[in-house]
Amino acid sequence: MKHYDAIIIGAGQAGTPLAKKLAEAGMKTAIIEKRMVGGTCIIDGCTPTK
């Protein structure tokens, strides 16, 4: 069994930067994402693209 200091559920707009900051602080970090990294808004178009 693997052990982590932090597990982040969702790799959306906040999850990925949070995981990076925690890893840079020396924490063993994992991200759990059901679909694609970036989150629903970026991938499926909630964030305005024009």
PDBQT receptor file of N, H, CA, C and O in Angstrom, charges set to zero:
ATOM      1  N   MET A   1       0.838  -1.167   0.000  1.00  0.00    +0.000 N 
ATOM      2  CA  MET A   1       0.000   0.000   0.000  1.00  0.00    +0.000 C 
ATOM      3  C   MET A   1       0.889   1.238   0.000  1.00  0.00    +0.000 C 
ATOM      4  O   MET A   1       1.871   1.312   0.739  1.00  0.00    +0.000 OA
ATOM      5  N   LYS A   2       0.527   2.220  -0.849  1.00  0.00    +0.000 N 
ATOM      6  H   LYS A   2      -0.271   2.160  -1.450  1.00  0.00    +0.000 HD
ATOM      7  CA  LYS A   2       1.293   3.464  -0.905  1.00  0.00    +0.000 C 
ATOM      8  C   LYS A   2       0.740   4.449   0.111  1.00  0.00    +0.000 C 
ATOM      9  O   LYS A   2      -0.458   4.453   0.394  1.00  0.00    +0.000 OA
ATOM     10  N   HIS A   3       1.608   5.274   0.653  1.00  0.00    +0.000 N 
ATOM     11  H   HIS A   3       2.581   5.270   0.423  1.00  0.00    +0.000 HD
ATOM     12  CA  HIS A   3       1.211   6.282   1.632  1.00  0.00    +0.000 C 
ATOM     13  C   HIS A   3       1.558   7.671   1.097  1.00  0.00    +0.000 C 
ATOM     14  O   HIS A   3       2.631   7.890   0.534  1.00  0.00    +0.000 OA
ATOM     15  N   TYR A   4       0.621   8.601   1.289  1.00  0.00    +0.000 N 
ATOM     16  H   TYR A   4      -0.250   8.423   1.746  1.00  0.00    +0.000 HD
ATOM     17  CA  TYR A   4       0.799   9.970   0.811  1.00  0.00    +0.000 C 
ATOM     18  C   TYR A   4       0.548  10.945   1.961  1.00  0.00    +0.000 C 
ATOM     19  O   TYR A   4      -0.185  10.644   2.903  1.00  0.00    +0.000 OA
ATOM     20  N   ASP A   5       1.167  12.107   1.861  1.00  0.00    +0.000 N 
ATOM     21  H   ASP A   5       1.762  12.352   1.095  1.00  0.00    +0.000 HD
ATOM     22  CA  ASP A   5       0.896  13.180   2.814  1.00  0.00    +0.000 C 
ATOM     23  C   ASP A   5      -0.380  13.918   2.430  1.00  0.00    +0.000 C 
ATOM     24  O   ASP A   5      -1.105  14.408   3.295  1.00  0.00    +0.000 OA
ATOM     25  N   ALA A   6      -0.652  13.995   1.123  1.00  0.00    +0.000 N 
ATOM     26  H   ALA A   6      -0.062  13.596   0.420  1.00  0.00    +0.000 HD
ATOM     27  CA  ALA A   6      -1.849  14.690   0.638  1.00  0.00    +0.000 C 
ATOM     28  C   ALA A   6      -2.380  13.975  -0.596  1.00  0.00    +0.000 C 
ATOM     29  O   ALA A   6      -1.612  13.540  -1.454  1.00  0.00    +0.000 OA
ATOM     30  N   ILE A   7      -3.698  13.859  -0.674  1.00  0.00    +0.000 N 
ATOM     31  H   ILE A   7      -4.322  14.212   0.023  1.00  0.00    +0.000 HD
ATOM     32  CA  ILE A   7      -4.369  13.316  -1.855  1.00  0.00    +0.000 C 
ATOM     33  C   ILE A   7      -5.364  14.365  -2.312  1.00  0.00    +0.000 C 
ATOM     34  O   ILE A   7      -6.225  14.794  -1.543  1.00  0.00    +0.000 OA
ATOM     35  N   ILE A   8      -5.244  14.776  -3.566  1.00  0.00    +0.000 N 
ATOM     36  H   ILE A   8      -4.546  14.428  -4.191  1.00  0.00    +0.000 HD
ATOM     37  CA  ILE A   8      -6.116  15.804  -4.121  1.00  0.00    +0.000 C 
ATOM     38  C   ILE A   8      -7.085  15.136  -5.076  1.00  0.00    +0.000 C 
ATOM     39  O   ILE A   8      -6.682  14.428  -5.999  1.00  0.00    +0.000 OA
ATOM     40  N   ILE A   9      -8.362  15.369  -4.842  1.00  0.00    +0.000 N 
ATOM     41  H   ILE A   9      -8.689  15.944  -4.091  1.00  0.00    +0.000 HD
ATOM     42  CA  ILE A   9      -9.398  14.797  -5.695  1.00  0.00    +0.000 C 
ATOM     43  C   ILE A   9      -9.799  15.863  -6.707  1.00  0.00    +0.000 C 
ATOM     44  O   ILE A   9     -10.379  16.889  -6.351  1.00  0.00    +0.000 OA
ATOM     45  N   GLY A  10      -9.485  15.607  -7.959  1.00  0.00    +0.000 N 
ATOM     46  H   GLY A  10      -9.015  14.773  -8.248  1.00  0.00    +0.000 HD
ATOM     47  CA  GLY A  10      -9.813  16.531  -9.029  1.00  0.00    +0.000 C 
ATOM     48  C   GLY A  10      -8.603  17.333  -9.471  1.00  0.00    +0.000 C 
ATOM     49  O   GLY A  10      -7.946  17.989  -8.663  1.00  0.00    +0.000 OA
ATOM     50  N   ALA A  11      -8.319  17.273 -10.760  1.00  0.00    +0.000 N 
ATOM     51  H   ALA A  11      -8.853  16.740 -11.417  1.00  0.00    +0.000 HD
ATOM     52  CA  ALA A  11      -7.173  17.988 -11.318  1.00  0.00    +0.000 C 
ATOM     53  C   ALA A  11      -7.653  19.175 -12.140  1.00  0.00    +0.000 C 
ATOM     54  O   ALA A  11      -7.179  19.402 -13.253  1.00  0.00    +0.000 OA
ATOM     55  N   GLY A  12      -8.577  19.916 -11.597  1.00  0.00    +0.000 N 
ATOM     56  H   GLY A  12      -8.962  19.731 -10.693  1.00  0.00    +0.000 HD
ATOM     57  CA  GLY A  12      -9.108  21.089 -12.281  1.00  0.00    +0.000 C 
ATOM     58  C   GLY A  12      -8.233  22.310 -12.066  1.00  0.00    +0.000 C 
ATOM     59  O   GLY A  12      -7.029  22.191 -11.835  1.00  0.00    +0.000 OA
ATOM     60  N   GLN A  13      -8.839  23.475 -12.143  1.00  0.00    +0.000 N 
ATOM     61  H   GLN A  13      -9.817  23.572 -12.331  1.00  0.00    +0.000 HD
ATOM     62  CA  GLN A  13      -8.090  24.724 -12.078  1.00  0.00    +0.000 C 
ATOM     63  C   GLN A  13      -7.378  24.914 -10.748  1.00  0.00    +0.000 C 
ATOM     64  O   GLN A  13      -6.356  25.599 -10.710  1.00  0.00    +0.000 OA
ATOM     65  N   ALA A  14      -7.861  24.349  -9.675  1.00  0.00    +0.000 N 
ATOM     66  H   ALA A  14      -8.691  23.793  -9.706  1.00  0.00    +0.000 HD
ATOM     67  CA  ALA A  14      -7.208  24.497  -8.371  1.00  0.00    +0.000 C 
ATOM     68  C   ALA A  14      -6.398  23.267  -7.975  1.00  0.00    +0.000 C 
ATOM     69  O   ALA A  14      -5.392  23.394  -7.276  1.00  0.00    +0.000 OA
ATOM     70  N   GLY A  15      -6.811  22.092  -8.402  1.00  0.00    +0.000 N 
ATOM     71  H   GLY A  15      -7.628  21.988  -8.970  1.00  0.00    +0.000 HD
ATOM     72  CA  GLY A  15      -6.168  20.862  -7.956  1.00  0.00    +0.000 C 
ATOM     73  C   GLY A  15      -4.722  20.715  -8.385  1.00  0.00    +0.000 C 
ATOM     74  O   GLY A  15      -3.866  20.335  -7.585  1.00  0.00    +0.000 OA
ATOM     75  N   THR A  16      -4.447  21.016  -9.644  1.00  0.00    +0.000 N 
ATOM     76  H   THR A  16      -5.142  21.325 -10.294  1.00  0.00    +0.000 HD
ATOM     77  CA  THR A  16      -3.096  20.855 -10.156  1.00  0.00    +0.000 C 
ATOM     78  C   THR A  16      -2.104  21.830  -9.511  1.00  0.00    +0.000 C 
ATOM     79  O   THR A  16      -1.036  21.396  -9.080  1.00  0.00    +0.000 OA
ATOM     80  N   PRO A  17      -2.421  23.147  -9.428  1.00  0.00    +0.000 N 
ATOM     81  CA  PRO A  17      -1.480  24.047  -8.747  1.00  0.00    +0.000 C 
ATOM     82  C   PRO A  17      -1.286  23.703  -7.271  1.00  0.00    +0.000 C 
ATOM     83  O   PRO A  17      -0.187  23.846  -6.735  1.00  0.00    +0.000 OA
ATOM     84  N   LEU A  18      -2.354  23.252  -6.619  1.00  0.00    +0.000 N 
ATOM     85  H   LEU A  18      -3.247  23.136  -7.054  1.00  0.00    +0.000 HD
ATOM     86  CA  LEU A  18      -2.237  22.860  -5.214  1.00  0.00    +0.000 C 
ATOM     87  C   LEU A  18      -1.290  21.678  -5.068  1.00  0.00    +0.000 C 
ATOM     88  O   LEU A  18      -0.431  21.674  -4.187  1.00  0.00    +0.000 OA
ATOM     89  N   ALA A  19      -1.442  20.677  -5.926  1.00  0.00    +0.000 N 
ATOM     90  H   ALA A  19      -2.141  20.680  -6.642  1.00  0.00    +0.000 HD
ATOM     91  CA  ALA A  19      -0.562  19.510  -5.872  1.00  0.00    +0.000 C 
ATOM     92  C   ALA A  19       0.888  19.913  -6.096  1.00  0.00    +0.000 C 
ATOM     93  O   ALA A  19       1.785  19.392  -5.431  1.00  0.00    +0.000 OA
ATOM     94  N   LYS A  20       1.127  20.826  -7.016  1.00  0.00    +0.000 N 
ATOM     95  H   LYS A  20       0.398  21.249  -7.556  1.00  0.00    +0.000 HD
ATOM     96  CA  LYS A  20       2.487  21.292  -7.292  1.00  0.00    +0.000 C 
ATOM     97  C   LYS A  20       3.085  21.984  -6.067  1.00  0.00    +0.000 C 
ATOM     98  O   LYS A  20       4.227  21.714  -5.698  1.00  0.00    +0.000 OA
ATOM     99  N   LYS A  21       2.324  22.866  -5.442  1.00  0.00    +0.000 N 
ATOM    100  H   LYS A  21       1.396  23.086  -5.741  1.00  0.00    +0.000 HD
ATOM    101  CA  LYS A  21       2.818  23.583  -4.252  1.00  0.00    +0.000 C 
ATOM    102  C   LYS A  21       3.127  22.617  -3.114  1.00  0.00    +0.000 C 
ATOM    103  O   LYS A  21       4.150  22.750  -2.443  1.00  0.00    +0.000 OA
ATOM    104  N   LEU A  22       2.247  21.649  -2.898  1.00  0.00    +0.000 N 
ATOM    105  H   LEU A  22       1.415  21.541  -3.444  1.00  0.00    +0.000 HD
ATOM    106  CA  LEU A  22       2.467  20.677  -1.826  1.00  0.00    +0.000 C 
ATOM    107  C   LEU A  22       3.711  19.825  -2.110  1.00  0.00    +0.000 C 
ATOM    108  O   LEU A  22       4.495  19.544  -1.204  1.00  0.00    +0.000 OA
ATOM    109  N   ALA A  23       3.882  19.422  -3.362  1.00  0.00    +0.000 N 
ATOM    110  H   ALA A  23       3.245  19.650  -4.098  1.00  0.00    +0.000 HD
ATOM    111  CA  ALA A  23       5.053  18.625  -3.732  1.00  0.00    +0.000 C 
ATOM    112  C   ALA A  23       6.335  19.436  -3.560  1.00  0.00    +0.000 C 
ATOM    113  O   ALA A  23       7.346  18.919  -3.085  1.00  0.00    +0.000 OA
ATOM    114  N   GLU A  24       6.285  20.718  -3.952  1.00  0.00    +0.000 N 
ATOM    115  H   GLU A  24       5.464  21.138  -4.338  1.00  0.00    +0.000 HD
ATOM    116  CA  GLU A  24       7.458  21.576  -3.781  1.00  0.00    +0.000 C 
ATOM    117  C   GLU A  24       7.802  21.774  -2.307  1.00  0.00    +0.000 C 
ATOM    118  O   GLU A  24       8.958  22.017  -1.960  1.00  0.00    +0.000 OA
ATOM    119  N   ALA A  25       6.791  21.668  -1.439  1.00  0.00    +0.000 N 
ATOM    120  H   ALA A  25       5.852  21.470  -1.721  1.00  0.00    +0.000 HD
ATOM    121  CA  ALA A  25       7.010  21.797   0.003  1.00  0.00    +0.000 C 
ATOM    122  C   ALA A  25       7.511  20.492   0.620  1.00  0.00    +0.000 C 
ATOM    123  O   ALA A  25       7.709  20.408   1.832  1.00  0.00    +0.000 OA
ATOM    124  N   GLY A  26       7.716  19.474  -0.221  1.00  0.00    +0.000 N 
ATOM    125  H   GLY A  26       7.555  19.542  -1.205  1.00  0.00    +0.000 HD
ATOM    126  CA  GLY A  26       8.271  18.220   0.259  1.00  0.00    +0.000 C 
ATOM    127  C   GLY A  26       7.248  17.160   0.631  1.00  0.00    +0.000 C 
ATOM    128  O   GLY A  26       7.611  16.117   1.176  1.00  0.00    +0.000 OA
ATOM    129  N   MET A  27       5.977  17.409   0.348  1.00  0.00    +0.000 N 
ATOM    130  H   MET A  27       5.682  18.256  -0.094  1.00  0.00    +0.000 HD
ATOM    131  CA  MET A  27       4.942  16.428   0.678  1.00  0.00    +0.000 C 
ATOM    132  C   MET A  27       4.780  15.432  -0.468  1.00  0.00    +0.000 C 
ATOM    133  O   MET A  27       4.824  15.804  -1.640  1.00  0.00    +0.000 OA
ATOM    134  N   LYS A  28       4.594  14.179  -0.115  1.00  0.00    +0.000 N 
ATOM    135  H   LYS A  28       4.558  13.877   0.837  1.00  0.00    +0.000 HD
ATOM    136  CA  LYS A  28       4.312  13.149  -1.116  1.00  0.00    +0.000 C 
ATOM    137  C   LYS A  28       2.838  13.293  -1.481  1.00  0.00    +0.000 C 
ATOM    138  O   LYS A  28       1.960  13.091  -0.643  1.00  0.00    +0.000 OA
ATOM    139  N   THR A  29       2.574  13.646  -2.744  1.00  0.00    +0.000 N 
ATOM    140  H   THR A  29       3.287  13.810  -3.425  1.00  0.00    +0.000 HD
ATOM    141  CA  THR A  29       1.243  14.075  -3.163  1.00  0.00    +0.000 C 
ATOM    142  C   THR A  29       0.737  13.226  -4.316  1.00  0.00    +0.000 C 
ATOM    143  O   THR A  29       1.502  12.833  -5.198  1.00  0.00    +0.000 OA
ATOM    144  N   ALA A  30      -0.569  12.945  -4.299  1.00  0.00    +0.000 N 
ATOM    145  H   ALA A  30      -1.190  13.264  -3.583  1.00  0.00    +0.000 HD
ATOM    146  CA  ALA A  30      -1.224  12.225  -5.388  1.00  0.00    +0.000 C 
ATOM    147  C   ALA A  30      -2.447  13.008  -5.845  1.00  0.00    +0.000 C 
ATOM    148  O   ALA A  30      -3.108  13.670  -5.044  1.00  0.00    +0.000 OA
ATOM    149  N   ILE A  31      -2.740  12.927  -7.140  1.00  0.00    +0.000 N 
ATOM    150  H   ILE A  31      -2.203  12.389  -7.791  1.00  0.00    +0.000 HD
ATOM    151  CA  ILE A  31      -3.950  13.524  -7.701  1.00  0.00    +0.000 C 
ATOM    152  C   ILE A  31      -4.821  12.392  -8.222  1.00  0.00    +0.000 C 
ATOM    153  O   ILE A  31      -4.337  11.481  -8.894  1.00  0.00    +0.000 OA
ATOM    154  N   ILE A  32      -6.104  12.455  -7.907  1.00  0.00    +0.000 N 
ATOM    155  H   ILE A  32      -6.497  13.195  -7.360  1.00  0.00    +0.000 HD
ATOM    156  CA  ILE A  32      -7.070  11.498  -8.434  1.00  0.00    +0.000 C 
ATOM    157  C   ILE A  32      -7.994  12.265  -9.368  1.00  0.00    +0.000 C 
ATOM    158  O   ILE A  32      -8.646  13.223  -8.953  1.00  0.00    +0.000 OA
ATOM    159  N   GLU A  33      -8.051  11.849 -10.620  1.00  0.00    +0.000 N 
ATOM    160  H   GLU A  33      -7.521  11.070 -10.957  1.00  0.00    +0.000 HD
ATOM    161  CA  GLU A  33      -8.878  12.524 -11.614  1.00  0.00    +0.000 C 
ATOM    162  C   GLU A  33      -9.646  11.490 -12.418  1.00  0.00    +0.000 C 
ATOM    163  O   GLU A  33      -9.062  10.531 -12.924  1.00  0.00    +0.000 OA
ATOM    164  N   LYS A  34     -10.933  11.678 -12.536  1.00  0.00    +0.000 N 
ATOM    165  H   LYS A  34     -11.408  12.457 -12.126  1.00  0.00    +0.000 HD
ATOM    166  CA  LYS A  34     -11.795  10.740 -13.256  1.00  0.00    +0.000 C 
ATOM    167  C   LYS A  34     -11.630  10.864 -14.766  1.00  0.00    +0.000 C 
ATOM    168  O   LYS A  34     -11.636   9.867 -15.488  1.00  0.00    +0.000 OA
ATOM    169  N   ARG A  35     -11.484  12.096 -15.229  1.00  0.00    +0.000 N 
ATOM    170  H   ARG A  35     -11.479  12.906 -14.642  1.00  0.00    +0.000 HD
ATOM    171  CA  ARG A  35     -11.396  12.326 -16.677  1.00  0.00    +0.000 C 
ATOM    172  C   ARG A  35     -10.029  12.880 -17.050  1.00  0.00    +0.000 C 
ATOM    173  O   ARG A  35      -9.005  12.266 -16.751  1.00  0.00    +0.000 OA
ATOM    174  N   MET A  36     -10.008  14.047 -17.707  1.00  0.00    +0.000 N 
ATOM    175  H   MET A  36     -10.840  14.546 -17.950  1.00  0.00    +0.000 HD
ATOM    176  CA  MET A  36      -8.756  14.648 -18.174  1.00  0.00    +0.000 C 
ATOM    177  C   MET A  36      -8.271  15.725 -17.207  1.00  0.00    +0.000 C 
ATOM    178  O   MET A  36      -9.070  16.413 -16.571  1.00  0.00    +0.000 OA
ATOM    179  N   VAL A  37      -6.961  15.856 -17.109  1.00  0.00    +0.000 N 
ATOM    180  H   VAL A  37      -6.313  15.296 -17.626  1.00  0.00    +0.000 HD
ATOM    181  CA  VAL A  37      -6.384  16.915 -16.288  1.00  0.00    +0.000 C 
ATOM    182  C   VAL A  37      -6.761  18.252 -16.915  1.00  0.00    +0.000 C 
ATOM    183  O   VAL A  37      -6.661  18.428 -18.129  1.00  0.00    +0.000 OA
ATOM    184  N   GLY A  38      -7.190  19.181 -16.090  1.00  0.00    +0.000 N 
ATOM    185  H   GLY A  38      -7.271  19.038 -15.103  1.00  0.00    +0.000 HD
ATOM    186  CA  GLY A  38      -7.625  20.487 -16.563  1.00  0.00    +0.000 C 
ATOM    187  C   GLY A  38      -9.007  20.824 -16.068  1.00  0.00    +0.000 C 
ATOM    188  O   GLY A  38      -9.351  21.996 -15.916  1.00  0.00    +0.000 OA
ATOM    189  N   GLY A  39      -9.804  19.802 -15.814  1.00  0.00    +0.000 N 
ATOM    190  H   GLY A  39      -9.524  18.850 -15.937  1.00  0.00    +0.000 HD
ATOM    191  CA  GLY A  39     -11.137  20.017 -15.273  1.00  0.00    +0.000 C 
ATOM    192  C   GLY A  39     -12.195  20.229 -16.338  1.00  0.00    +0.000 C 
ATOM    193  O   GLY A  39     -11.885  20.434 -17.512  1.00  0.00    +0.000 OA
ATOM    194  N   THR A  40     -13.428  20.177 -15.919  1.00  0.00    +0.000 N 
ATOM    195  H   THR A  40     -13.679  20.011 -14.965  1.00  0.00    +0.000 HD
ATOM    196  CA  THR A  40     -14.564  20.270 -16.827  1.00  0.00    +0.000 C 
ATOM    197  C   THR A  40     -14.608  21.607 -17.550  1.00  0.00    +0.000 C 
ATOM    198  O   THR A  40     -14.838  21.640 -18.759  1.00  0.00    +0.000 OA
ATOM    199  N   CYS A  41     -14.396  22.697 -16.850  1.00  0.00    +0.000 N 
ATOM    200  H   CYS A  41     -14.209  22.670 -15.868  1.00  0.00    +0.000 HD
ATOM    201  CA  CYS A  41     -14.522  24.023 -17.475  1.00  0.00    +0.000 C 
ATOM    202  C   CYS A  41     -13.510  24.221 -18.595  1.00  0.00    +0.000 C 
ATOM    203  O   CYS A  41     -13.864  24.717 -19.664  1.00  0.00    +0.000 OA
ATOM    204  N   ILE A  42     -12.278  23.848 -18.369  1.00  0.00    +0.000 N 
ATOM    205  H   ILE A  42     -11.990  23.445 -17.501  1.00  0.00    +0.000 HD
ATOM    206  CA  ILE A  42     -11.251  24.055 -19.401  1.00  0.00    +0.000 C 
ATOM    207  C   ILE A  42     -11.457  23.089 -20.552  1.00  0.00    +0.000 C 
ATOM    208  O   ILE A  42     -11.369  23.496 -21.710  1.00  0.00    +0.000 OA
ATOM    209  N   ILE A  43     -11.730  21.819 -20.272  1.00  0.00    +0.000 N 
ATOM    210  H   ILE A  43     -11.801  21.488 -19.331  1.00  0.00    +0.000 HD
ATOM    211  CA  ILE A  43     -11.852  20.799 -21.301  1.00  0.00    +0.000 C 
ATOM    212  C   ILE A  43     -13.151  20.948 -22.081  1.00  0.00    +0.000 C 
ATOM    213  O   ILE A  43     -13.140  20.856 -23.308  1.00  0.00    +0.000 OA
ATOM    214  N   ASP A  44     -14.253  21.172 -21.409  1.00  0.00    +0.000 N 
ATOM    215  H   ASP A  44     -14.262  21.246 -20.411  1.00  0.00    +0.000 HD
ATOM    216  CA  ASP A  44     -15.569  21.189 -22.054  1.00  0.00    +0.000 C 
ATOM    217  C   ASP A  44     -16.072  22.583 -22.416  1.00  0.00    +0.000 C 
ATOM    218  O   ASP A  44     -17.141  22.704 -23.014  1.00  0.00    +0.000 OA
ATOM    219  N   GLY A  45     -15.341  23.628 -22.075  1.00  0.00    +0.000 N 
ATOM    220  H   GLY A  45     -14.473  23.530 -21.589  1.00  0.00    +0.000 HD
ATOM    221  CA  GLY A  45     -15.650  24.933 -22.582  1.00  0.00    +0.000 C 
ATOM    222  C   GLY A  45     -16.409  25.899 -21.691  1.00  0.00    +0.000 C 
ATOM    223  O   GLY A  45     -16.982  26.856 -22.211  1.00  0.00    +0.000 OA
ATOM    224  N   CYS A  46     -16.446  25.707 -20.377  1.00  0.00    +0.000 N 
ATOM    225  H   CYS A  46     -15.980  24.930 -19.954  1.00  0.00    +0.000 HD
ATOM    226  CA  CYS A  46     -17.100  26.683 -19.503  1.00  0.00    +0.000 C 
ATOM    227  C   CYS A  46     -16.328  27.990 -19.476  1.00  0.00    +0.000 C 
ATOM    228  O   CYS A  46     -16.929  29.064 -19.430  1.00  0.00    +0.000 OA
ATOM    229  N   THR A  47     -15.001  27.912 -19.503  1.00  0.00    +0.000 N 
ATOM    230  H   THR A  47     -14.513  27.040 -19.540  1.00  0.00    +0.000 HD
ATOM    231  CA  THR A  47     -14.165  29.105 -19.503  1.00  0.00    +0.000 C 
ATOM    232  C   THR A  47     -14.250  29.730 -20.902  1.00  0.00    +0.000 C 
ATOM    233  O   THR A  47     -14.036  29.033 -21.894  1.00  0.00    +0.000 OA
ATOM    234  N   PRO A  48     -14.556  31.027 -21.000  1.00  0.00    +0.000 N 
ATOM    235  CA  PRO A  48     -14.643  31.661 -22.326  1.00  0.00    +0.000 C 
ATOM    236  C   PRO A  48     -13.344  31.493 -23.112  1.00  0.00    +0.000 C 
ATOM    237  O   PRO A  48     -12.251  31.680 -22.579  1.00  0.00    +0.000 OA
ATOM    238  N   THR A  49     -13.482  31.146 -24.357  1.00  0.00    +0.000 N 
ATOM    239  H   THR A  49     -14.371  30.994 -24.790  1.00  0.00    +0.000 HD
ATOM    240  CA  THR A  49     -12.299  30.908 -25.182  1.00  0.00    +0.000 C 
ATOM    241  C   THR A  49     -12.086  32.000 -26.220  1.00  0.00    +0.000 C 
ATOM    242  O   THR A  49     -11.109  31.957 -26.968  1.00  0.00    +0.000 OA
ATOM    243  N   LYS A  50     -12.970  32.961 -26.276  1.00  0.00    +0.000 N 
ATOM    244  H   LYS A  50     -13.764  32.996 -25.668  1.00  0.00    +0.000 HD
ATOM    245  CA  LYS A  50     -12.834  34.027 -27.286  1.00  0.00    +0.000 C 
ATOM    246  C   LYS A  50     -12.770  35.365 -26.630  1.00  0.00    +0.000 C 
ATOM    247  O   LYS A  50     -12.656  36.383 -27.314  1.00  0.00    +0.000 OA
TER     248      LYS A  50
